């Protein structure tokens, strides 16, 4: 899956823990189950927090990468 295949996006650049995950918690509900949300963040703590979020809430972390000091995640919403 490429980073240009997603259903919705969350721009969390410039935000710090816990704001990116709080916003993610709200934004994932706007995506249909099975849909993909792309998140772009600048806070390094998201490398820990977003995988845990997915694990605890039953979402699938499809990919994560770092591009130009930004962290990019693709999450498939669970049921």
The first five atom37 places (N, CA, C, CB, O) and aatype in JSON, in Angstrom:
{
  "aatype": [20, 20, 20, 20, 20, 20, 20, 20, 20, 20, 20, 20, 20, 20, 20, 20, 20, 20, 20, 20, 20, 20, 20, 20, 20, 20, 20, 20, 20, 20, 20, 20, 20, 20, 20, 20, 20, 20, 20, 20, 20, 20, 20, 20, 20, 20, 20, 20, 20, 20, 20, 20, 20, 20, 20, 20, 20, 20, 20, 20, 20, 20, 20, 20, 20, 20, 20, 20, 20, 20, 20, 20, 20, 20, 20, 20, 20, 20, 20],
  "atom_mask": [
    [1, 1, 1, 1, 1],
    [1, 1, 1, 1, 1],
    [1, 1, 1, 1, 1],
    [1, 1, 1, 1, 1],
    [1, 1, 1, 1, 1],
    [1, 1, 1, 1, 1],
    [1, 1, 1, 1, 1],
    [1, 1, 1, 1, 1],
    [1, 1, 1, 1, 1],
    [1, 1, 1, 1, 1],
    [1, 1, 1, 1, 1],
    [1, 1, 1, 1, 1],
    [1, 1, 1, 1, 1],
    [1, 1, 1, 1, 1],
    [1, 1, 1, 1, 1],
    [1, 1, 1, 1, 1],
    [1, 1, 1, 1, 1],
    [1, 1, 1, 1, 1],
    [1, 1, 1, 1, 1],
    [1, 1, 1, 1, 1],
    [1, 1, 1, 1, 1],
    [1, 1, 1, 1, 1],
    [1, 1, 1, 1, 1],
    [1, 1, 1, 1, 1],
    [1, 1, 1, 1, 1],
    [1, 1, 1, 1, 1],
    [1, 1, 1, 1, 1],
    [1, 1, 1, 1, 1],
    [1, 1, 1, 1, 1],
    [1, 1, 1, 1, 1],
    [1, 1, 1, 1, 1],
    [1, 1, 1, 1, 1],
    [1, 1, 1, 1, 1],
    [1, 1, 1, 1, 1],
    [1, 1, 1, 1, 1],
    [1, 1, 1, 1, 1],
    [1, 1, 1, 1, 1],
    [1, 1, 1, 1, 1],
    [1, 1, 1, 1, 1],
    [1, 1, 1, 1, 1],
    [1, 1, 1, 1, 1],
    [1, 1, 1, 1, 1],
    [1, 1, 1, 1, 1],
    [1, 1, 1, 1, 1],
    [1, 1, 1, 1, 1],
    [1, 1, 1, 1, 1],
    [1, 1, 1, 1, 1],
    [1, 1, 1, 1, 1],
    [1, 1, 1, 1, 1],
    [1, 1, 1, 1, 1],
    [1, 1, 1, 1, 1],
    [1, 1, 1, 1, 1],
    [1, 1, 1, 1, 1],
    [1, 1, 1, 1, 1],
    [1, 1, 1, 1, 1],
    [1, 1, 1, 1, 1],
    [1, 1, 1, 1, 1],
    [1, 1, 1, 1, 1],
    [1, 1, 1, 1, 1],
    [1, 1, 1, 1, 1],
    [1, 1, 1, 1, 1],
    [1, 1, 1, 1, 1],
    [1, 1, 1, 1, 1],
    [1, 1, 1, 1, 1],
    [1, 1, 1, 1, 1],
    [1, 1, 1, 1, 1],
    [1, 1, 1, 1, 1],
    [1, 1, 1, 1, 1],
    [1, 1, 1, 1, 1],
    [1, 1, 1, 1, 1],
    [1, 1, 1, 1, 1],
    [1, 1, 1, 1, 1],
    [1, 1, 1, 1, 1],
    [1, 1, 1, 1, 1],
    [1, 1, 1, 1, 1],
    [1, 1, 1, 1, 1],
    [1, 1, 1, 1, 1],
    [1, 1, 1, 1, 1],
    [1, 1, 1, 1, 1]
  ],
  "atom_positions": [
    [[0.85, -1.18, 0.0], [0.0, 0.0, 0.0], [0.89, 1.24, 0.0], [-0.96, 0.0, 1.22], [1.86, 1.3, 0.75]],
    [[0.58, 2.19, -0.81], [1.36, 3.41, -0.87], [0.76, 4.46, 0.05], [1.44, 3.94, -2.3], [-0.38, 4.33, 0.5]],
    [[1.53, 5.5, 0.32], [1.07, 6.54, 1.23], [0.02, 7.44, 0.6], [2.23, 7.37, 1.7], [-0.5, 8.33, 1.27]],
    [[-0.32, 7.23, -0.67], [-1.38, 8.04, -1.26], [-2.69, 7.26, -1.37], [-0.96, 8.54, -2.62], [-3.6, 7.72, -2.06]],
    [[-2.79, 6.11, -0.73], [-4.04, 5.35, -0.69], [-4.6, 5.39, 0.73], [-3.82, 3.88, -1.17], [-4.24, 4.58, 1.58]],
    [[-5.49, 6.35, 0.98], [-6.12, 6.47, 2.29], [-7.45, 7.18, 2.13], [-5.2, 7.23, 3.28], [-7.69, 7.86, 1.13]],
    [[-8.31, 7.03, 3.13], [-9.66, 7.58, 3.08], [-9.78, 8.92, 3.8], [-10.63, 6.6, 3.68], [-10.65, 9.72, 3.47]],
    [[-8.92, 9.17, 4.78], [-8.96, 10.41, 5.55], [-7.56, 10.68, 6.07], [-9.99, 10.33, 6.73], [-6.7, 9.81, 6.07]],
    [[-7.35, 11.91, 6.52], [-6.03, 12.3, 7.0], [-6.16, 13.12, 8.28], [-5.27, 13.12, 5.91], [-7.13, 13.84, 8.49]],
    [[-5.15, 12.97, 9.13], [-5.04, 13.76, 10.36], [-3.68, 14.44, 10.35], [-5.23, 12.87, 11.64], [-2.65, 13.77, 10.3]],
    [[-3.68, 15.75, 10.4], [-2.44, 16.53, 10.46], [-2.19, 16.89, 11.92], [-2.53, 17.81, 9.56], [-2.86, 17.77, 12.47]],
    [[-1.23, 16.22, 12.54], [-0.89, 16.47, 13.94], [0.48, 17.11, 14.07], [-0.93, 15.17, 14.75], [1.11, 17.04, 15.13]],
    [[0.94, 17.73, 13.01], [2.25, 18.4, 13.03], [2.22, 19.56, 14.01], [2.64, 18.89, 11.62], [1.27, 20.34, 14.06]],
    [[3.3, 19.66, 14.81], [3.43, 20.75, 15.77], [2.76, 20.47, 17.1], [2.86, 21.99, 15.19], [2.85, 21.28, 18.02]],
    [[2.08, 19.35, 17.23], [1.4, 18.99, 18.48], [2.27, 18.01, 19.26], [0.0, 18.38, 18.2], [3.03, 17.23, 18.69]],
    [[2.14, 18.06, 20.58], [2.93, 17.2, 21.46], [2.03, 16.34, 22.32], [3.86, 18.04, 22.33], [0.87, 16.67, 22.57]],
    [[2.59, 15.23, 22.78], [1.9, 14.27, 23.62], [1.16, 15.0, 24.74], [2.89, 13.24, 24.19], [1.75, 15.84, 25.42]],
    [[-0.1, 14.68, 24.96], [-0.92, 13.6, 24.39], [-1.81, 14.03, 23.23], [-1.78, 13.01, 25.46], [-2.65, 13.24, 22.78]],
    [[-1.66, 15.24, 22.73], [-2.58, 15.76, 21.72], [-2.71, 14.91, 20.45], [-2.16, 17.12, 21.33], [-3.83, 14.69, 20.01]],
    [[-1.61, 14.43, 19.83], [-1.8, 13.64, 18.61], [-2.69, 12.41, 18.81], [-0.46, 13.19, 18.08], [-3.53, 12.11, 17.96]],
    [[-2.52, 11.7, 19.92], [-3.33, 10.5, 20.15], [-4.76, 10.88, 20.51], [-2.71, 9.64, 21.26], [-5.69, 10.16, 20.14]],
    [[-4.95, 11.97, 21.22], [-6.31, 12.42, 21.53], [-7.05, 12.77, 20.23], [-6.28, 13.64, 22.48], [-8.22, 12.43, 20.07]],
    [[-6.37, 13.46, 19.33], [-6.98, 13.79, 18.04], [-7.23, 12.54, 17.21], [-6.09, 14.77, 17.27], [-8.25, 12.43, 16.54]],
    [[-6.29, 11.6, 17.26], [-6.44, 10.33, 16.55], [-7.67, 9.58, 17.05], [-5.19, 9.46, 16.71], [-8.43, 9.03, 16.26]],
    [[-7.86, 9.58, 18.35], [-9.01, 8.88, 18.94], [-10.32, 9.43, 18.38], [-8.99, 9.03, 20.48], [-11.25, 8.66, 18.11]],
    [[-10.41, 10.73, 18.19], [-11.62, 11.33, 17.62], [-11.7, 11.12, 16.1], [-11.66, 12.82, 17.93], [-12.77, 10.79, 15.58]],
    [[-10.6, 11.29, 15.41], [-10.6, 11.24, 13.94], [-10.84, 9.85, 13.39], [-9.29, 11.77, 13.41], [-11.46, 9.71, 12.33]],
    [[-10.38, 8.82, 14.08], [-10.57, 7.45, 13.58], [-12.04, 7.1, 13.49], [-9.85, 6.44, 14.48], [-12.43, 6.26, 12.67]],
    [[-12.87, 7.74, 14.31], [-14.31, 7.48, 14.27], [-14.97, 8.05, 13.02], [-14.97, 8.05, 15.5], [-16.09, 7.67, 12.7]],
    [[-14.3, 8.95, 12.33], [-14.82, 9.51, 11.08], [-14.57, 8.6, 9.88], [-14.2, 10.88, 10.83], [-15.08, 8.83, 8.79]],
    [[-13.78, 7.56, 10.11], [-13.42, 6.61, 9.04], [-14.28, 5.37, 9.2], [-11.89, 6.25, 9.09], [-14.47, 4.87, 10.31]],
    [[-14.8, 4.87, 8.09], [-15.59, 3.65, 8.12], [-14.72, 2.47, 8.54], [-16.24, 3.38, 6.74], [-13.53, 2.46, 8.23]],
    [[-15.27, 1.46, 9.23], [-14.49, 0.25, 9.53], [-13.88, -0.31, 8.24], [-15.37, -0.82, 10.23], [-14.57, -0.47, 7.23]],
    [[-12.59, -0.61, 8.3], [-11.87, -1.09, 7.12], [-11.22, 0.03, 6.33], [-12.79, -1.86, 6.23], [-10.38, -0.23, 5.47]],
    [[-11.61, 1.27, 6.61], [-11.02, 2.42, 5.93], [-9.65, 2.74, 6.49], [-11.93, 3.62, 6.06], [-9.28, 2.26, 7.56]],
    [[-8.9, 3.56, 5.77], [-7.52, 3.87, 6.14], [-7.39, 5.36, 6.47], [-6.55, 3.48, 5.0], [-7.84, 6.22, 5.72]],
    [[-6.76, 5.62, 7.6], [-6.47, 6.98, 8.05], [-4.97, 7.21, 7.96], [-6.99, 7.22, 9.5], [-4.18, 6.39, 8.44]],
    [[-4.58, 8.32, 7.36], [-3.17, 8.71, 7.29], [-2.93, 9.79, 8.34], [-2.78, 9.22, 5.85], [-3.69, 10.76, 8.41]],
    [[-1.89, 9.62, 9.13], [-1.54, 10.58, 10.17], [-0.14, 11.11, 9.88], [-1.61, 9.94, 11.59], [0.77, 10.34, 9.57]],
    [[0.02, 12.42, 9.99], [1.33, 13.05, 9.86], [1.58, 13.79, 11.17], [1.4, 14.02, 8.6], [0.77, 14.63, 11.57]],
    [[2.69, 13.48, 11.83], [3.01, 14.08, 13.12], [4.49, 14.44, 13.17], [2.65, 13.12, 14.28], [5.3, 13.92, 12.4]],
    [[4.82, 15.33, 14.1], [6.23, 15.71, 14.29], [6.74, 15.3, 15.66], [6.4, 17.22, 14.1], [7.95, 15.39, 15.91]],
    [[5.89, 14.86, 16.54], [6.29, 14.47, 17.89], [6.84, 13.04, 17.87], [5.09, 14.58, 18.88], [6.11, 12.11, 17.52]],
    [[8.11, 12.85, 18.25], [8.69, 11.5, 18.26], [7.97, 10.52, 19.18], [10.14, 11.58, 18.67], [8.06, 9.31, 18.97]],
    [[7.24, 11.01, 20.17], [6.53, 10.09, 21.06], [5.42, 9.34, 20.33], [5.94, 10.85, 22.24], [4.93, 8.33, 20.84]],
    [[5.02, 9.81, 19.15], [4.0, 9.08, 18.4], [4.52, 7.72, 17.94], [3.55, 9.9, 17.19], [3.73, 6.82, 17.68]],
    [[5.84, 7.56, 17.83], [6.39, 6.26, 17.42], [6.09, 5.19, 18.46], [7.92, 6.37, 17.19], [6.08, 4.0, 18.14]],
    [[5.86, 5.6, 19.67], [5.46, 4.69, 20.74], [3.95, 4.68, 20.92], [6.15, 5.07, 22.05], [3.34, 3.62, 21.06]],
    [[3.35, 5.86, 20.92], [1.94, 5.99, 21.28], [0.97, 5.47, 20.23], [1.63, 7.43, 21.55], [-0.03, 4.85, 20.57]],
    [[1.25, 5.71, 18.96], [0.31, 5.29, 17.91], [0.26, 3.77, 17.76], [0.7, 5.93, 16.58], [-0.83, 3.23, 17.63]],
    [[1.4, 3.05, 17.77], [1.28, 1.58, 17.75], [0.51, 1.02, 18.96], [2.67, 0.96, 17.71], [-0.26, 0.08, 18.82]],
    [[0.72, 1.6, 20.12], [-0.03, 1.15, 21.32], [-1.51, 1.44, 21.17], [0.52, 1.83, 22.59], [-2.35, 0.61, 21.53]],
    [[-1.85, 2.61, 20.65], [-3.24, 2.96, 20.4], [-3.9, 1.9, 19.53], [-3.34, 4.36, 19.73], [-4.99, 1.41, 19.83]],
    [[-3.23, 1.54, 18.44], [-3.77, 0.54, 17.52], [-3.93, -0.81, 18.21], [-2.87, 0.4, 16.3], [-4.96, -1.47, 18.05]],
    [[-2.93, -1.21, 18.95], [-2.98, -2.5, 19.64], [-4.13, -2.56, 20.63], [-1.65, -2.78, 20.35], [-4.87, -3.55, 20.66]],
    [[-4.29, -1.54, 21.44], [-5.3, -1.55, 22.48], [-6.72, -1.43, 21.93], [-5.05, -0.44, 23.45], [-7.66, -1.96, 22.52]],
    [[-6.89, -0.73, 20.8], [-8.24, -0.47, 20.29], [-8.6, -1.3, 19.07], [-8.38, 0.98, 19.96], [-9.67, -1.11, 18.49]],
    [[-7.72, -2.21, 18.67], [-8.05, -3.14, 17.61], [-7.97, -2.58, 16.2], [-9.39, -3.66, 17.83], [-8.67, -3.05, 15.3]],
    [[-7.13, -1.59, 15.99], [-6.89, -1.05, 14.65], [-5.58, -1.64, 14.12], [-6.84, 0.52, 14.67], [-4.73, -2.07, 14.9]],
    [[-5.43, -1.65, 12.81], [-4.22, -2.23, 12.2], [-3.28, -1.13, 11.73], [-4.6, -3.15, 11.02], [-3.64, -0.3, 10.9]],
    [[-2.08, -1.13, 12.26], [-1.05, -0.2, 11.82], [-0.44, -0.77, 10.54], [0.05, 0.02, 12.93], [0.34, -1.72, 10.58]],
    [[-0.81, -0.2, 9.4], [-0.36, -0.71, 8.11], [1.07, -0.32, 7.8], [-1.27, -0.21, 7.01], [1.83, -1.12, 7.26]],
    [[1.44, 0.91, 8.15], [2.8, 1.34, 7.89], [3.14, 2.54, 8.75], [3.0, 1.67, 6.41], [2.27, 3.26, 9.22]],
    [[4.44, 2.72, 8.93], [4.94, 3.91, 9.6], [6.3, 4.23, 8.99], [5.05, 3.71, 11.16], [7.1, 3.34, 8.7]],
    [[6.52, 5.52, 8.8], [7.78, 5.94, 8.2], [8.12, 7.33, 8.7], [7.69, 5.92, 6.65], [7.29, 8.04, 9.26]],
    [[9.37, 7.71, 8.49], [9.82, 9.04, 8.85], [10.29, 9.72, 7.57], [10.96, 9.0, 9.92], [11.12, 9.19, 6.83]],
    [[9.74, 10.9, 7.31], [10.07, 11.65, 6.11], [10.31, 13.11, 6.49], [8.95, 11.53, 5.04], [9.38, 13.78, 6.93]],
    [[11.52, 13.6, 6.33], [11.83, 15.01, 6.59], [11.38, 15.45, 7.99], [11.19, 15.89, 5.54], [10.68, 16.45, 8.11]],
    [[11.76, 14.71, 9.03], [11.41, 15.0, 10.42], [9.91, 14.93, 10.7], [11.91, 16.37, 10.79], [9.44, 15.48, 11.69]],
    [[9.18, 14.25, 9.84], [7.76, 13.99, 10.08], [7.54, 12.49, 10.12], [6.88, 14.66, 8.97], [8.17, 11.72, 9.39]],
    [[6.64, 12.09, 10.99], [6.29, 10.68, 11.13], [4.95, 10.47, 10.45], [6.23, 10.26, 12.64], [3.97, 11.17, 10.72]],
    [[4.91, 9.49, 9.55], [3.71, 9.24, 8.76], [3.23, 7.82, 9.06], [3.99, 9.43, 7.22], [4.0, 6.86, 9.0]],
    [[1.94, 7.71, 9.38], [1.34, 6.43, 9.74], [0.11, 6.18, 8.88], [0.97, 6.39, 11.24], [-0.61, 7.11, 8.53]],
    [[-0.11, 4.92, 8.53], [-1.35, 4.51, 7.91], [-2.01, 3.49, 8.83], [-1.12, 3.92, 6.48], [-1.4, 2.48, 9.19]],
    [[-3.24, 3.76, 9.2], [-3.97, 2.9, 10.13], [-5.27, 2.46, 9.47], [-4.26, 3.63, 11.48], [-6.04, 3.28, 8.97]],
    [[-5.51, 1.14, 9.47], [-6.8, 0.61, 9.01], [-7.71, 0.49, 10.23], [-6.63, -0.78, 8.28], [-7.38, -0.19, 11.2]],
    [[-8.85, 1.14, 10.15], [-9.79, 1.1, 11.28], [-10.36, -0.3, 11.45], [-10.93, 2.11, 11.08], [-10.77, -0.95, 10.49]],
    [[-10.39, -0.75, 12.7], [-10.99, -2.03, 13.04], [-12.5, -1.89, 13.14], [-10.41, -2.57, 14.34], [-13.06, -0.83, 12.88]],
    [[-13.13, -2.98, 13.51], [-14.61, -2.97, 13.63], [-15.13, -2.17, 14.75], [-15.11, -4.33, 13.79], [-16.34, -2.09, 14.95]]
  ]
}
